[in-house]
Amino acid sequence: MAVMRIFPVLFAALLAGVPLSGSAVPYTVRLGLERVVLDAPLGFIDTTDLASPRLQDLAATLTSDANRVLLFALTDSDMRRFTLGDQIEARRYAIAITAKGLERERVSSEVFGALVADSRRDLGKQVEVKDLVSFLESQPIGKPHLLAELSSAPTVASVLQAMRLPPLPGSTFWESSKPQYQVSTTTLLLVRGKALRVGVYSLYDGPADLDWLKATTLRWVADLQRLNR
């Protein structure tokens, strides 16, 4: 699965004073003739309903023009900062997209399987590492690495990846020399005959971030499947 290279630095300069659209609740998105139900992961708020051109433009840059952004979510704490006009941390965020070319088509299990197989070929070999930071320090900046497969089923395929981030632009020498690492999950999901790609992202400080990422992803995917039965 091609990784969406979303770096926290993209959010560092975001300031706004827009109100929240309300508490997070499931909502429907029309894809062709079908309505798909979406909801942000627990602890996140979807931003796509906010009247903020900068957030909308930013969400559109997180994937290619061939995809449609269905959901772009920040953590509750970052959303509070955003509405107060403070800088957000963007340590963690989530996104859901779908391919525009398949938006109006009903995706069969066979077509979905082919999408998973194509994405799987882009991942490369899975790496086994005992010390993730030491491993990433030896790798090129911005190169994603497959750490594990979280799910592999006829309607869901989920993987865990990690990469070393580039230095933050405009930072001090000390800040720019401080390494940063990102861990993420990418999940292909077939619901109501539609193929979705959902991703959860976190900066990496230690194993607890991996535990959080896995639990959040599995819970979010299960919630989306339940909402779309």
N, C-alpha and C positions, 0 to 999 in steps of 0.2 A: 504494500500500500504506500503510495507516494506520500511522503510527509509534507504537511503544510508548514513551511518554515516561518513560524510566527515568533518574533523576538520581543521580549518584554520592553525593550527600548522604544518600540514603536508607540507605546502608550505614555512614555515618561512626560511628554509635554502637554497631555490632554488636560484642559481646564474647561469647566462649564458650570452653569448654574441652572440646569434644567431639572424639573421635578421628576420624581419617579412616577411611572405610569400606574403604580399600584402594586399590591402584593403579587408574588409570582403564582400564576395559576395556569393550568394547561390551556392551550388554544389550538385552533385548527389552521392548517395551511392547505390551500387548494393546489394540487398537483395534477393537472389534466382534469379528468372527471372525478378523481378521488380526493378525499379530504384526509390528511394525515394529522394526527394529534401530536403536538410537541409540548415539552416542558423543560425548563432548565434543570440542571443537576441540583441536588440538595446543597444549599449554601450559596447558590448563584442566582443572579437576576438577569433575564434576557434584556438586551439593550435595543433590539430591532424596532421597538415601538416608541422609542424616545425621539423627540423632535430635535435631534442633534445631528446636523449634517456631517460634522467631523467624525462622530462615531459611525455613522452610516458609511461614509467614505472609507474609513479605516477598515470596517468589516469587509468591504468589497475588495480590499487589497490583500486580504489574508488567503485568498485562493485565486485560481485563474478565472478569466472571463468565461470559460466554458462551464463554470459552476454557478449555481445560485445559492446565496447565503440564506438559510432559513432561520437560523438562531445564532446569536453571538452574545455570550453571557460573561459578565464579570462577577466576582465574589460580592457578597453583601457588603463587606467592609469597603471594597473599592468603589462600589456604587454610592455609598454614603460620602466618601471623599469626593467623588465626581460631582455630586449634587451640591456640595459645599464649596466647590471651586478649588479644592486642594488637588495636589498631584496624586495620582493613583499609583499603587505599587505594581499591579499587574503581575504578581508572582504566579497567579493561577487564573485560567480562563478556559472557556469551552466554546465550541462552534459546531454547528450542524449544517451540512450543505447537500445539494443534490446536483447531478449533472443535467444541464439544460437540455441536452440531446435526448435524455430519457424521461424528462419531466412529464411529458404527455403520453408516454408509452407505458403499457403494463409490463413490468419486468417479471418474466417467468423464473422459476427456480433454476432452469438451465442457463439463462442469460446471467442471472446473479452469480451462479457458480463460475461462469467464464470471467466475470468482473473480478471475483475474488482471486482466481488463478492468475489473471493478468497483473493484479496488484501485488500478489505474493512474489512474482518474479522480480519486481522492482526493489524488493526489500534487501536482497543479498542474504548471506548466510547469517544464521543466528550466532551471536558471540556469547561465550561463557566467561564471565568476569567475577573475580572475588572482590576487587576494589574498583568500583566504577569510576571514581575520580582519577585514579592513577591511569586507568585505561583511556579515559577521554583525553587526558593531558597528552597522551602519546598519539592522538589522532588529529586529523585536520579540523580546523574550525568549521562549523556548519555542516559537517558530514553526519547524517543520522546512522544509528546502529541498532539493529534488531536485537532486543534483549530476551524477549519471550513472546509466545503466543498465548493469549489469555482465553480465547474462545475459538472454536472451529466447529461450526454446525451448519446445516443447510441454509439457515436464514441469518446467521451472524458469524462474523470473523473479526477477531480483535487482536491487536498486537501492541506490545510495549516497546518503545524506542527511547534512545538517549543521544544527545549530542553536546558538544562544547560550543558555547555562544561566543560571538565576536565581542571585543571590548565596547563599552558604551561610548558613543560619540559625544563629544562635548564635556566629558568628565575630566576630573583632575587626574594627574599622573597616577596617584595611588589607586583611585577608583578604576582607571582604565587597565591597570596591571592586575587587578583582582579578578581571577577567573570566575566565570559563571557557567553553569551547566543546566540543561533543560531535559526533563523527562516528559514523555507524552504517550498517550494511547491513541490509536486510530482504529475505528471500528466501522466495518461495512455491515449495514443492517437492511434486511428486506422486510418491509411492513406494508400491508395493504397493496401489494403489487408494486411498490415503489422502493428504489434503492437509495438509502441515505448513507452519508459518511459523517460520523460524529467523532470529534476529537476533544480530548482533555489535556491540558498543559500545566506544567508546574516547574518552577525552578527547583534545582536539586541541592539540598544541603546534607542529606543523609538518608539512610534506609527508610526512615519514617515517611519521607515524601513518596517513595515507591509504594509503600503500603497504602497511603492515602489515595494515590492515583489509581491503583488497582481496584480498591473498594469503591471509589467514586464512579469509575467507569462501569463496573459490573452492575452497580445499583442503578445507574442512569439507563443503561441499556435494558435492564429488566423493567424499569418503569416505562420506557418507550414501547416495549413490546406489550406490556399490560394495557397501556392506553390505546393501543391500536389493534386489539383483538377483534 
